[in-house]
């Protein structure tokens, strides 16, 4: 019995993932965006902000390198499907 299409696709997708630790990974199919570390003035929580050229707005995530689901508000943004990898950019 061969692999079903879905199984083959899942294996292909898994290859593109580079683990960072037990729960974080980079997705080599997704773009890498430079994040800027900010402190949320209301909560005092440190977050990573990333400028989204598709939405033309900042998206905010918990800090730390790795792949994220896109916080895109524009449905046409290609990040919606791929997500993106965050890494701390130049301040
Ligand atoms: Zn976006």
PDB file of the backbone (N, CA, C, O) and the ligand in Angstrom, with CONECT records:
HET     ZN  A 101       1
ATOM      1  N   UNK A   1       0.843  -1.207   0.000  1.00  0.00           N
ATOM      2  CA  UNK A   1       0.000   0.000   0.000  1.00  0.00           C
ATOM      3  C   UNK A   1       0.873   1.250   0.000  1.00  0.00           C
ATOM      4  O   UNK A   1       1.780   1.386   0.821  1.00  0.00           O
ATOM      5  N   UNK A   2       0.593   2.149  -0.919  1.00  0.00           N
ATOM      6  CA  UNK A   2       1.357   3.399  -0.976  1.00  0.00           C
ATOM      7  C   UNK A   2       0.783   4.422  -0.013  1.00  0.00           C
ATOM      8  O   UNK A   2      -0.243   4.197   0.628  1.00  0.00           O
ATOM      9  N   UNK A   3       1.463   5.538   0.069  1.00  0.00           N
ATOM     10  CA  UNK A   3       0.981   6.619   0.918  1.00  0.00           C
ATOM     11  C   UNK A   3      -0.201   7.294   0.243  1.00  0.00           C
ATOM     12  O   UNK A   3      -0.223   7.434  -0.980  1.00  0.00           O
ATOM     13  N   UNK A   4      -1.162   7.705   1.015  1.00  0.00           N
ATOM     14  CA  UNK A   4      -2.224   8.526   0.454  1.00  0.00           C
ATOM     15  C   UNK A   4      -1.647   9.908   0.158  1.00  0.00           C
ATOM     16  O   UNK A   4      -0.566  10.253   0.636  1.00  0.00           O
ATOM     17  N   UNK A   5      -2.363  10.678  -0.618  1.00  0.00           N
ATOM     18  CA  UNK A   5      -1.890  12.027  -0.940  1.00  0.00           C
ATOM     19  C   UNK A   5      -1.682  12.843   0.316  1.00  0.00           C
ATOM     20  O   UNK A   5      -0.688  13.556   0.448  1.00  0.00           O
ATOM     21  N   UNK A   6      -2.625  12.736   1.241  1.00  0.00           N
ATOM     22  CA  UNK A   6      -2.535  13.548   2.461  1.00  0.00           C
ATOM     23  C   UNK A   6      -1.295  13.173   3.255  1.00  0.00           C
ATOM     24  O   UNK A   6      -0.568  14.047   3.728  1.00  0.00           O
ATOM     25  N   UNK A   7      -1.051  11.880   3.401  1.00  0.00           N
ATOM     26  CA  UNK A   7       0.138  11.456   4.146  1.00  0.00           C
ATOM     27  C   UNK A   7       1.417  11.943   3.483  1.00  0.00           C
ATOM     28  O   UNK A   7       2.349  12.390   4.152  1.00  0.00           O
ATOM     29  N   UNK A   8       1.447  11.851   2.164  1.00  0.00           N
ATOM     30  CA  UNK A   8       2.637  12.302   1.434  1.00  0.00           C
ATOM     31  C   UNK A   8       2.840  13.798   1.628  1.00  0.00           C
ATOM     32  O   UNK A   8       3.966  14.258   1.818  1.00  0.00           O
ATOM     33  N   UNK A   9       1.747  14.557   1.579  1.00  0.00           N
ATOM     34  CA  UNK A   9       1.861  16.003   1.772  1.00  0.00           C
ATOM     35  C   UNK A   9       2.316  16.337   3.182  1.00  0.00           C
ATOM     36  O   UNK A   9       3.114  17.252   3.387  1.00  0.00           O
ATOM     37  N   UNK A  10       1.804  15.588   4.153  1.00  0.00           N
ATOM     38  CA  UNK A  10       2.220  15.854   5.525  1.00  0.00           C
ATOM     39  C   UNK A  10       3.701  15.561   5.705  1.00  0.00           C
ATOM     40  O   UNK A  10       4.403  16.296   6.399  1.00  0.00           O
ATOM     41  N   UNK A  11       4.168  14.509   5.093  1.00  0.00           N
ATOM     42  CA  UNK A  11       5.599  14.205   5.194  1.00  0.00           C
ATOM     43  C   UNK A  11       6.427  15.303   4.546  1.00  0.00           C
ATOM     44  O   UNK A  11       7.471  15.706   5.059  1.00  0.00           O
ATOM     45  N   UNK A  12       5.937  15.777   3.404  1.00  0.00           N
ATOM     46  CA  UNK A  12       6.656  16.839   2.696  1.00  0.00           C
ATOM     47  C   UNK A  12       6.700  18.095   3.563  1.00  0.00           C
ATOM     48  O   UNK A  12       7.737  18.752   3.656  1.00  0.00           O
ATOM     49  N   UNK A  13       5.583  18.427   4.195  1.00  0.00           N
ATOM     50  CA  UNK A  13       5.524  19.624   5.033  1.00  0.00           C
ATOM     51  C   UNK A  13       6.440  19.471   6.240  1.00  0.00           C
ATOM     52  O   UNK A  13       7.095  20.425   6.658  1.00  0.00           O
ATOM     53  N   UNK A  14       6.480  18.277   6.791  1.00  0.00           N
ATOM     54  CA  UNK A  14       7.288  18.065   7.985  1.00  0.00           C
ATOM     55  C   UNK A  14       8.766  18.270   7.694  1.00  0.00           C
ATOM     56  O   UNK A  14       9.522  18.699   8.567  1.00  0.00           O
ATOM     57  N   UNK A  15       9.177  17.965   6.476  1.00  0.00           N
ATOM     58  CA  UNK A  15      10.580  18.141   6.103  1.00  0.00           C
ATOM     59  C   UNK A  15      11.012  19.587   6.172  1.00  0.00           C
ATOM     60  O   UNK A  15      12.175  19.888   6.445  1.00  0.00           O
ATOM     61  N   UNK A  16      10.073  20.481   5.924  1.00  0.00           N
ATOM     62  CA  UNK A  16      10.393  21.898   5.862  1.00  0.00           C
ATOM     63  C   UNK A  16      10.475  22.528   7.247  1.00  0.00           C
ATOM     64  O   UNK A  16      10.773  23.714   7.386  1.00  0.00           O
ATOM     65  N   UNK A  17      10.209  21.721   8.268  1.00  0.00           N
ATOM     66  CA  UNK A  17      10.205  22.281   9.615  1.00  0.00           C
ATOM     67  C   UNK A  17      11.509  21.961  10.330  1.00  0.00           C
ATOM     68  O   UNK A  17      11.921  20.805  10.427  1.00  0.00           O
ATOM     69  N   UNK A  18      12.136  23.000  10.820  1.00  0.00           N
ATOM     70  CA  UNK A  18      13.385  22.833  11.545  1.00  0.00           C
ATOM     71  C   UNK A  18      13.107  23.118  13.020  1.00  0.00           C
ATOM     72  O   UNK A  18      12.815  24.257  13.385  1.00  0.00           O
ATOM     73  N   UNK A  19      13.194  22.104  13.863  1.00  0.00           N
ATOM     74  CA  UNK A  19      12.887  22.333  15.280  1.00  0.00           C
ATOM     75  C   UNK A  19      13.911  23.239  15.955  1.00  0.00           C
ATOM     76  O   UNK A  19      15.109  23.150  15.686  1.00  0.00           O
ATOM     77  N   UNK A  20      13.428  24.101  16.826  1.00  0.00           N
ATOM     78  CA  UNK A  20      14.300  24.938  17.656  1.00  0.00           C
ATOM     79  C   UNK A  20      14.416  24.289  19.031  1.00  0.00           C
ATOM     80  O   UNK A  20      15.507  24.156  19.584  1.00  0.00           O
ATOM     81  N   UNK A  21      13.272  23.890  19.565  1.00  0.00           N
ATOM     82  CA  UNK A  21      13.246  23.126  20.810  1.00  0.00           C
ATOM     83  C   UNK A  21      11.985  22.259  20.774  1.00  0.00           C
ATOM     84  O   UNK A  21      11.462  21.976  19.696  1.00  0.00           O
ATOM     85  N   UNK A  22      11.501  21.841  21.929  1.00  0.00           N
ATOM     86  CA  UNK A  22      10.396  20.884  21.942  1.00  0.00           C
ATOM     87  C   UNK A  22       9.118  21.412  21.294  1.00  0.00           C
ATOM     88  O   UNK A  22       8.321  20.631  20.775  1.00  0.00           O
ATOM     89  N   UNK A  23       8.920  22.704  21.319  1.00  0.00           N
ATOM     90  CA  UNK A  23       7.650  23.206  20.799  1.00  0.00           C
ATOM     91  C   UNK A  23       7.802  24.325  19.761  1.00  0.00           C
ATOM     92  O   UNK A  23       6.814  24.755  19.166  1.00  0.00           O
ATOM     93  N   UNK A  24       9.021  24.791  19.544  1.00  0.00           N
ATOM     94  CA  UNK A  24       9.193  25.839  18.537  1.00  0.00           C
ATOM     95  C   UNK A  24       9.923  25.275  17.319  1.00  0.00           C
ATOM     96  O   UNK A  24      10.741  24.361  17.425  1.00  0.00           O
ATOM     97  N   UNK A  25       9.603  25.842  16.176  1.00  0.00           N
ATOM     98  CA  UNK A  25      10.269  25.396  14.945  1.00  0.00           C
ATOM     99  C   UNK A  25      10.277  26.539  13.948  1.00  0.00           C
ATOM    100  O   UNK A  25       9.518  27.500  14.073  1.00  0.00           O
ATOM    101  N   UNK A  26      11.151  26.417  12.953  1.00  0.00           N
ATOM    102  CA  UNK A  26      11.126  27.309  11.797  1.00  0.00           C
ATOM    103  C   UNK A  26      10.524  26.543  10.637  1.00  0.00           C
ATOM    104  O   UNK A  26      10.806  25.361  10.443  1.00  0.00           O
ATOM    105  N   UNK A  27       9.694  27.225   9.870  1.00  0.00           N
ATOM    106  CA  UNK A  27       9.119  26.624   8.670  1.00  0.00           C
ATOM    107  C   UNK A  27       9.855  27.215   7.465  1.00  0.00           C
ATOM    108  O   UNK A  27       9.717  28.400   7.161  1.00  0.00           O
ATOM    109  N   UNK A  28      10.628  26.382   6.792  1.00  0.00           N
ATOM    110  CA  UNK A  28      11.466  26.887   5.701  1.00  0.00           C
ATOM    111  C   UNK A  28      10.654  27.343   4.498  1.00  0.00           C
ATOM    112  O   UNK A  28      11.175  28.035   3.625  1.00  0.00           O
ATOM    113  N   UNK A  29       9.395  26.965   4.446  1.00  0.00           N
ATOM    114  CA  UNK A  29       8.528  27.430   3.363  1.00  0.00           C
ATOM    115  C   UNK A  29       7.948  28.812   3.640  1.00  0.00           C
ATOM    116  O   UNK A  29       7.411  29.459   2.741  1.00  0.00           O
ATOM    117  N   UNK A  30       8.057  29.254   4.875  1.00  0.00           N
ATOM    118  CA  UNK A  30       7.455  30.533   5.258  1.00  0.00           C
ATOM    119  C   UNK A  30       8.526  31.619   5.264  1.00  0.00           C
ATOM    120  O   UNK A  30       9.700  31.335   5.499  1.00  0.00           O
ATOM    121  N   UNK A  31       8.124  32.855   5.005  1.00  0.00           N
ATOM    122  CA  UNK A  31       9.094  33.947   5.046  1.00  0.00           C
ATOM    123  C   UNK A  31       9.541  34.221   6.476  1.00  0.00           C
ATOM    124  O   UNK A  31       8.825  33.919   7.431  1.00  0.00           O
ATOM    125  N   UNK A  32      10.720  34.790   6.611  1.00  0.00           N
ATOM    126  CA  UNK A  32      11.216  35.186   7.930  1.00  0.00           C
ATOM    127  C   UNK A  32      11.139  36.705   8.030  1.00  0.00           C
ATOM    128  O   UNK A  32      11.647  37.429   7.174  1.00  0.00           O
ATOM    129  N   UNK A  33      10.497  37.162   9.085  1.00  0.00           N
ATOM    130  CA  UNK A  33      10.312  38.600   9.252  1.00  0.00           C
ATOM    131  C   UNK A  33      11.085  39.083  10.470  1.00  0.00           C
ATOM    132  O   UNK A  33      11.142  38.389  11.486  1.00  0.00           O
ATOM    133  N   UNK A  34      11.679  40.265  10.375  1.00  0.00           N
ATOM    134  CA  UNK A  34      12.408  40.824  11.514  1.00  0.00           C
ATOM    135  C   UNK A  34      11.443  41.407  12.539  1.00  0.00           C
ATOM    136  O   UNK A  34      10.597  42.237  12.205  1.00  0.00           O
ATOM    137  N   UNK A  35      11.571  40.978  13.760  1.00  0.00           N
ATOM    138  CA  UNK A  35      10.688  41.455  14.815  1.00  0.00           C
ATOM    139  C   UNK A  35      11.396  42.511  15.657  1.00  0.00           C
ATOM    140  O   UNK A  35      12.623  42.578  15.719  1.00  0.00           O
ATOM    141  N   UNK A  36      10.584  43.316  16.291  1.00  0.00           N
ATOM    142  CA  UNK A  36      11.081  44.386  17.140  1.00  0.00           C
ATOM    143  C   UNK A  36      10.512  44.141  18.539  1.00  0.00           C
ATOM    144  O   UNK A  36       9.304  43.974  18.706  1.00  0.00           O
ATOM    145  N   UNK A  37      11.384  44.123  19.527  1.00  0.00           N
ATOM    146  CA  UNK A  37      10.901  43.847  20.877  1.00  0.00           C
ATOM    147  C   UNK A  37      10.294  45.109  21.479  1.00  0.00           C
ATOM    148  O   UNK A  37      10.912  46.174  21.482  1.00  0.00           O
ATOM    149  N   UNK A  38       9.093  44.971  21.978  1.00  0.00           N
ATOM    150  CA  UNK A  38       8.396  46.120  22.554  1.00  0.00           C
ATOM    151  C   UNK A  38       7.793  45.708  23.898  1.00  0.00           C
ATOM    152  O   UNK A  38       7.611  44.523  24.177  1.00  0.00           O
ATOM    153  N   UNK A  39       7.492  46.699  24.713  1.00  0.00           N
ATOM    154  CA  UNK A  39       6.788  46.420  25.960  1.00  0.00           C
ATOM    155  C   UNK A  39       5.384  46.994  25.838  1.00  0.00           C
ATOM    156  O   UNK A  39       5.207  48.186  25.588  1.00  0.00           O
ATOM    157  N   UNK A  40       4.401  46.141  26.017  1.00  0.00           N
ATOM    158  CA  UNK A  40       3.012  46.587  25.987  1.00  0.00           C
ATOM    159  C   UNK A  40       2.783  47.541  27.153  1.00  0.00           C
ATOM    160  O   UNK A  40       2.922  47.158  28.315  1.00  0.00           O
ATOM    161  N   UNK A  41       2.430  48.788  26.835  1.00  0.00           N
ATOM    162  CA  UNK A  41       2.337  49.812  27.883  1.00  0.00           C
ATOM    163  C   UNK A  41       1.221  49.522  28.869  1.00  0.00           C
ATOM    164  O   UNK A  41       1.302  49.924  30.030  1.00  0.00           O
ATOM    165  N   UNK A  42       0.193  48.838  28.431  1.00  0.00           N
ATOM    166  CA  UNK A  42      -0.928  48.559  29.334  1.00  0.00           C
ATOM    167  C   UNK A  42      -0.630  47.391  30.267  1.00  0.00           C
ATOM    168  O   UNK A  42      -0.928  47.442  31.460  1.00  0.00           O
ATOM    169  N   UNK A  43      -0.037  46.337  29.706  1.00  0.00           N
ATOM    170  CA  UNK A  43       0.133  45.106  30.493  1.00  0.00           C
ATOM    171  C   UNK A  43       1.552  44.924  31.010  1.00  0.00           C
ATOM    172  O   UNK A  43       1.784  44.129  31.921  1.00  0.00           O
ATOM    173  N   UNK A  44       2.518  45.665  30.427  1.00  0.00           N
ATOM    174  CA  UNK A  44       3.909  45.487  30.814  1.00  0.00           C
ATOM    175  C   UNK A  44       4.534  44.224  30.250  1.00  0.00           C
ATOM    176  O   UNK A  44       5.671  43.885  30.577  1.00  0.00           O
ATOM    177  N   UNK A  45       3.786  43.528  29.401  1.00  0.00           N
ATOM    178  CA  UNK A  45       4.278  42.274  28.821  1.00  0.00           C
ATOM    179  C   UNK A  45       5.188  42.587  27.625  1.00  0.00           C
ATOM    180  O   UNK A  45       4.864  43.418  26.777  1.00  0.00           O
ATOM    181  N   UNK A  46       6.325  41.902  27.585  1.00  0.00           N
ATOM    182  CA  UNK A  46       7.229  42.055  26.439  1.00  0.00           C
ATOM    183  C   UNK A  46       6.668  41.255  25.267  1.00  0.00           C
ATOM    184  O   UNK A  46       6.325  40.081  25.401  1.00  0.00           O
ATOM    185  N   UNK A  47       6.584  41.917  24.118  1.00  0.00           N
ATOM    186  CA  UNK A  47       6.069  41.253  22.921  1.00  0.00           C
ATOM    187  C   UNK A  47       6.994  41.522  21.748  1.00  0.00           C
ATOM    188  O   UNK A  47       7.818  42.436  21.791  1.00  0.00           O
ATOM    189  N   UNK A  48       6.859  40.747  20.734  1.00  0.00           N
ATOM    190  CA  UNK A  48       7.562  41.006  19.484  1.00  0.00           C
ATOM    191  C   UNK A  48       6.564  41.545  18.478  1.00  0.00           C
ATOM    192  O   UNK A  48       5.530  40.937  18.202  1.00  0.00           O
ATOM    193  N   UNK A  49       6.906  42.708  17.937  1.00  0.00           N
ATOM    194  CA  UNK A  49       6.066  43.331  16.924  1.00  0.00           C
ATOM    195  C   UNK A  49       6.711  43.124  15.563  1.00  0.00           C
ATOM    196  O   UNK A  49       7.925  43.260  15.411  1.00  0.00           O
ATOM    197  N   UNK A  50       5.899  42.800  14.593  1.00  0.00           N
ATOM    198  CA  UNK A  50       6.415  42.608  13.239  1.00  0.00           C
ATOM    199  C   UNK A  50       5.570  43.438  12.279  1.00  0.00           C
ATOM    200  O   UNK A  50       4.340  43.391  12.317  1.00  0.00           O
ATOM    201  N   UNK A  51       6.247  44.202  11.414  1.00  0.00           N
ATOM    202  CA  UNK A  51       5.543  45.018  10.439  1.00  0.00           C
ATOM    203  C   UNK A  51       5.096  44.139   9.285  1.00  0.00           C
ATOM    204  O   UNK A  51       5.909  43.451   8.668  1.00  0.00           O
ATOM    205  N   UNK A  52       3.811  44.164   8.999  1.00  0.00           N
ATOM    206  CA  UNK A  52       3.274  43.363   7.900  1.00  0.00           C
ATOM    207  C   UNK A  52       3.034  44.275   6.703  1.00  0.00           C
ATOM    208  O   UNK A  52       2.210  45.188   6.749  1.00  0.00           O
ATOM    209  N   UNK A  53       3.775  44.004   5.627  1.00  0.00           N
ATOM    210  CA  UNK A  53       3.656  44.857   4.444  1.00  0.00           C
ATOM    211  C   UNK A  53       2.337  44.618   3.714  1.00  0.00           C
ATOM    212  O   UNK A  53       1.884  45.461   2.940  1.00  0.00           O
ATOM    213  N   UNK A  54       1.729  43.466   3.967  1.00  0.00           N
ATOM    214  CA  UNK A  54       0.465  43.170   3.287  1.00  0.00           C
ATOM    215  C   UNK A  54      -0.705  43.867   3.973  1.00  0.00           C
ATOM    216  O   UNK A  54      -1.575  44.435   3.313  1.00  0.00           O
ATOM    217  N   UNK A  55      -0.716  43.820   5.291  1.00  0.00           N
ATOM    218  CA  UNK A  55      -1.794  44.471   6.044  1.00  0.00           C
ATOM    219  C   UNK A  55      -1.483  45.937   6.301  1.00  0.00           C
ATOM    220  O   UNK A  55      -2.373  46.719   6.637  1.00  0.00           O
ATOM    221  N   UNK A  56      -0.197  46.313   6.140  1.00  0.00           N
ATOM    222  CA  UNK A  56       0.244  47.662   6.463  1.00  0.00           C
ATOM    223  C   UNK A  56      -0.073  47.995   7.924  1.00  0.00           C
ATOM    224  O   UNK A  56      -0.587  49.065   8.250  1.00  0.00           O
ATOM    225  N   UNK A  57       0.254  47.037   8.779  1.00  0.00           N
ATOM    226  CA  UNK A  57       0.074  47.273  10.212  1.00  0.00           C
ATOM    227  C   UNK A  57       1.012  46.351  10.990  1.00  0.00           C
ATOM    228  O   UNK A  57       1.573  45.404  10.440  1.00  0.00           O
ATOM    229  N   UNK A  58       1.169  46.647  12.279  1.00  0.00           N
ATOM    230  CA  UNK A  58       1.992  45.812  13.137  1.00  0.00           C
ATOM    231  C   UNK A  58       1.180  44.620  13.622  1.00  0.00           C
ATOM    232  O   UNK A  58       0.003  44.750  13.957  1.00  0.00           O
ATOM    233  N   UNK A  59       1.824  43.456  13.656  1.00  0.00           N
ATOM    234  CA  UNK A  59       1.223  42.287  14.294  1.00  0.00           C
ATOM    235  C   UNK A  59       2.059  41.982  15.530  1.00  0.00           C
ATOM    236  O   UNK A  59       3.287  42.073  15.495  1.00  0.00           O
ATOM    237  N   UNK A  60       1.400  41.625  16.609  1.00  0.00           N
ATOM    238  CA  UNK A  60       2.087  41.410  17.879  1.00  0.00           C
ATOM    239  C   UNK A  60       2.044  39.943  18.287  1.00  0.00           C
ATOM    240  O   UNK A  60       1.004  39.289  18.203  1.00  0.00           O
ATOM    241  N   UNK A  61       3.189  39.442  18.729  1.00  0.00           N
ATOM    242  CA  UNK A  61       3.302  38.037  19.126  1.00  0.00           C
ATOM    243  C   UNK A  61       4.095  37.947  20.417  1.00  0.00           C
ATOM    244  O   UNK A  61       4.793  38.886  20.801  1.00  0.00           O
ATOM    245  N   UNK A  62       3.977  36.807  21.082  1.00  0.00           N
ATOM    246  CA  UNK A  62       4.857  36.529  22.203  1.00  0.00           C
ATOM    247  C   UNK A  62       6.294  36.476  21.708  1.00  0.00           C
ATOM    248  O   UNK A  62       6.556  36.131  20.556  1.00  0.00           O
ATOM    249  N   UNK A  63       7.226  36.825  22.596  1.00  0.00           N
ATOM    250  CA  UNK A  63       8.623  36.869  22.160  1.00  0.00           C
ATOM    251  C   UNK A  63       9.164  35.472  21.911  1.00  0.00           C
ATOM    252  O   UNK A  63       8.647  34.484  22.432  1.00  0.00           O
ATOM    253  N   UNK A  64      10.216  35.411  21.102  1.00  0.00           N
ATOM    254  CA  UNK A  64      10.900  34.146  20.858  1.00  0.00           C
ATOM    255  C   UNK A  64      10.963  33.810  19.387  1.00  0.00           C
ATOM    256  O   UNK A  64       9.998  34.000  18.646  1.00  0.00           O
ATOM    257  N   UNK A  65      12.124  33.302  18.970  1.00  0.00           N
ATOM    258  CA  UNK A  65      12.281  32.867  17.585  1.00  0.00           C
ATOM    259  C   UNK A  65      11.318  31.739  17.274  1.00  0.00           C
ATOM    260  O   UNK A  65      10.973  30.939  18.144  1.00  0.00           O
ATOM    261  N   UNK A  66      10.888  31.685  16.026  1.00  0.00           N
ATOM    262  CA  UNK A  66      10.105  30.538  15.600  1.00  0.00           C
ATOM    263  C   UNK A  66       8.940  30.922  14.714  1.00  0.00           C
ATOM    264  O   UNK A  66       8.670  32.098  14.467  1.00  0.00           O
ATOM    265  N   UNK A  67       8.261  29.894  14.246  1.00  0.00           N
ATOM    266  CA  UNK A  67       7.150  30.076  13.324  1.00  0.00           C
ATOM    267  C   UNK A  67       5.890  30.504  14.063  1.00  0.00           C
ATOM    268  O   UNK A  67       5.620  30.040  15.171  1.00  0.00           O
ATOM    269  N   UNK A  68       5.130  31.384  13.446  1.00  0.00           N
ATOM    270  CA  UNK A  68       3.859  31.830  14.014  1.00  0.00           C
ATOM    271  C   UNK A  68       2.750  31.734  12.978  1.00  0.00           C
ATOM    272  O   UNK A  68       2.988  31.873  11.778  1.00  0.00           O
ATOM    273  N   UNK A  69       1.551  31.496  13.453  1.00  0.00           N
ATOM    274  CA  UNK A  69       0.382  31.693  12.605  1.00  0.00           C
ATOM    275  C   UNK A  69       0.264  33.193  12.375  1.00  0.00           C
ATOM    276  O   UNK A  69       0.470  33.995  13.286  1.00  0.00           O
ATOM    277  N   UNK A  70      -0.071  33.554  11.145  1.00  0.00           N
ATOM    278  CA  UNK A  70      -0.166  34.979  10.815  1.00  0.00           C
ATOM    279  C   UNK A  70      -1.340  35.626  11.543  1.00  0.00           C
ATOM    280  O   UNK A  70      -2.399  35.021  11.708  1.00  0.00           O
ATOM    281  N   UNK A  71      -1.128  36.866  11.973  1.00  0.00           N
ATOM    282  CA  UNK A  71      -2.208  37.647  12.569  1.00  0.00           C
ATOM    283  C   UNK A  71      -2.767  38.622  11.536  1.00  0.00           C
ATOM    284  O   UNK A  71      -3.164  39.738  11.871  1.00  0.00           O
ATOM    285  N   UNK A  72      -2.792  38.196  10.302  1.00  0.00           N
ATOM    286  CA  UNK A  72      -3.175  39.093   9.220  1.00  0.00           C
ATOM    287  C   UNK A  72      -4.674  39.366   9.218  1.00  0.00           C
ATOM    288  O   UNK A  72      -5.503  38.480   9.427  1.00  0.00           O
ATOM    289  N   UNK A  73      -4.979  40.642   8.970  1.00  0.00           N
ATOM    290  CA  UNK A  73      -6.381  41.034   8.870  1.00  0.00           C
ATOM    291  C   UNK A  73      -6.833  41.024   7.410  1.00  0.00           C
ATOM    292  O   UNK A  73      -8.029  40.986   7.120  1.00  0.00           O
ATOM    293  N   UNK A  74      -5.857  41.060   6.493  1.00  0.00           N
ATOM    294  CA  UNK A  74      -6.194  41.010   5.067  1.00  0.00           C
ATOM    295  C   UNK A  74      -6.213  39.555   4.606  1.00  0.00           C
ATOM    296  O   UNK A  74      -5.214  38.846   4.730  1.00  0.00           O
ATOM    297  N   UNK A  75      -7.335  39.120   4.081  1.00  0.00           N
ATOM    298  CA  UNK A  75      -7.454  37.729   3.649  1.00  0.00           C
ATOM    299  C   UNK A  75      -6.570  37.435   2.449  1.00  0.00           C
ATOM    300  O   UNK A  75      -6.247  36.278   2.178  1.00  0.00           O
ATOM    301  N   UNK A  76      -6.174  38.490   1.722  1.00  0.00           N
ATOM    302  CA  UNK A  76      -5.329  38.299   0.544  1.00  0.00           C
ATOM    303  C   UNK A  76      -3.859  38.134   0.924  1.00  0.00           C
ATOM    304  O   UNK A  76      -3.033  37.822   0.066  1.00  0.00           O
ATOM    305  N   UNK A  77      -3.527  38.339   2.185  1.00  0.00           N
ATOM    306  CA  UNK A  77      -2.122  38.225   2.586  1.00  0.00           C
ATOM    307  C   UNK A  77      -1.632  36.792   2.420  1.00  0.00           C
ATOM    308  O   UNK A  77      -2.273  35.857   2.900  1.00  0.00           O
ATOM    309  N   UNK A  78      -0.503  36.616   1.743  1.00  0.00           N
ATOM    310  CA  UNK A  78       0.037  35.255   1.587  1.00  0.00           C
ATOM    311  C   UNK A  78       0.472  34.646   2.919  1.00  0.00           C
ATOM    312  O   UNK A  78       0.614  33.428   3.027  1.00  0.00           O
ATOM    313  N   UNK A  79       0.681  35.478   3.923  1.00  0.00           N
ATOM    314  CA  UNK A  79       1.089  34.961   5.227  1.00  0.00           C
ATOM    315  C   UNK A  79      -0.020  34.136   5.876  1.00  0.00           C
ATOM    316  O   UNK A  79       0.249  33.270   6.709  1.00  0.00           O
ATOM    317  N   UNK A  80      -1.276  34.410   5.487  1.00  0.00           N
ATOM    318  CA  UNK A  80      -2.385  33.686   6.100  1.00  0.00           C
ATOM    319  C   UNK A  80      -2.214  32.181   5.926  1.00  0.00           C
ATOM    320  O   UNK A  80      -2.511  31.405   6.834  1.00  0.00           O
ATOM    321  N   UNK A  81      -1.732  31.774   4.747  1.00  0.00           N
ATOM    322  CA  UNK A  81      -1.532  30.349   4.488  1.00  0.00           C
ATOM    323  C   UNK A  81      -0.226  29.833   5.076  1.00  0.00           C
ATOM    324  O   UNK A  81      -0.178  28.739   5.639  1.00  0.00           O
ATOM    325  N   UNK A  82       0.824  30.620   4.945  1.00  0.00           N
ATOM    326  CA  UNK A  82       2.165  30.120   5.312  1.00  0.00           C
ATOM    327  C   UNK A  82       2.534  30.404   6.752  1.00  0.00           C
ATOM    328  O   UNK A  82       3.368  29.710   7.332  1.00  0.00           O
ATOM    329  N   UNK A  83       1.905  31.441   7.345  1.00  0.00           N
ATOM    330  CA  UNK A  83       2.452  31.950   8.592  1.00  0.00           C
ATOM    331  C   UNK A  83       3.786  32.602   8.308  1.00  0.00           C
ATOM    332  O   UNK A  83       4.125  32.852   7.151  1.00  0.00           O
ATOM    333  N   UNK A  84       4.554  32.881   9.366  1.00  0.00           N
ATOM    334  CA  UNK A  84       5.890  33.452   9.154  1.00  0.00           C
ATOM    335  C   UNK A  84       6.770  33.091  10.328  1.00  0.00           C
ATOM    336  O   UNK A  84       6.307  32.775  11.423  1.00  0.00           O
ATOM    337  N   UNK A  85       8.070  33.153  10.050  1.00  0.00           N
ATOM    338  CA  UNK A  85       9.047  32.913  11.108  1.00  0.00           C
ATOM    339  C   UNK A  85       9.467  34.271  11.677  1.00  0.00           C
ATOM    340  O   UNK A  85       9.696  35.224  10.933  1.00  0.00           O
ATOM    341  N   UNK A  86       9.560  34.341  12.965  1.00  0.00           N
ATOM    342  CA  UNK A  86      10.026  35.574  13.590  1.00  0.00           C
ATOM    343  C   UNK A  86      11.457  35.402  14.085  1.00  0.00           C
ATOM    344  O   UNK A  86      11.834  34.360  14.619  1.00  0.00           O
ATOM    345  N   UNK A  87      12.224  36.439  13.892  1.00  0.00           N
ATOM    346  CA  UNK A  87      13.540  36.497  14.500  1.00  0.00           C
ATOM    347  C   UNK A  87      13.793  37.952  14.857  1.00  0.00           C
ATOM    348  O   UNK A  87      13.319  38.850  14.160  1.00  0.00           O
ATOM    349  N   UNK A  88      14.516  38.192  15.908  1.00  0.00           N
ATOM    350  CA  UNK A  88      14.719  39.556  16.345  1.00  0.00           C
ATOM    351  C   UNK A  88      15.559  40.295  15.311  1.00  0.00           C
ATOM    352  O   UNK A  88      16.664  39.871  14.972  1.00  0.00           O
ATOM    353  N   UNK A  89      15.014  41.413  14.812  1.00  0.00           N
ATOM    354  CA  UNK A  89      15.739  42.202  13.810  1.00  0.00           C
ATOM    355  C   UNK A  89      16.589  43.253  14.479  1.00  0.00           C
ATOM    356  O   UNK A  89      16.703  43.293  15.704  1.00  0.00           O
ATOM    357  N   UNK A  90      17.179  44.096  13.675  1.00  0.00           N
ATOM    358  CA  UNK A  90      17.973  45.196  14.229  1.00  0.00           C
ATOM    359  C   UNK A  90      17.069  46.195  14.910  1.00  0.00           C
ATOM    360  O   UNK A  90      15.996  46.519  14.399  1.00  0.00           O
ATOM    361  N   UNK A  91      17.478  46.669  16.020  1.00  0.00           N
ATOM    362  CA  UNK A  91      16.665  47.641  16.757  1.00  0.00           C
ATOM    363  C   UNK A  91      16.911  49.043  16.236  1.00  0.00           C
ATOM    364  O   UNK A  91      16.316  49.999  16.732  1.00  0.00           O
TER     365      UNK A  91
HETATM  366 ZN    ZN A 101      -0.602  40.839   8.046  1.00  0.00          ZN
END
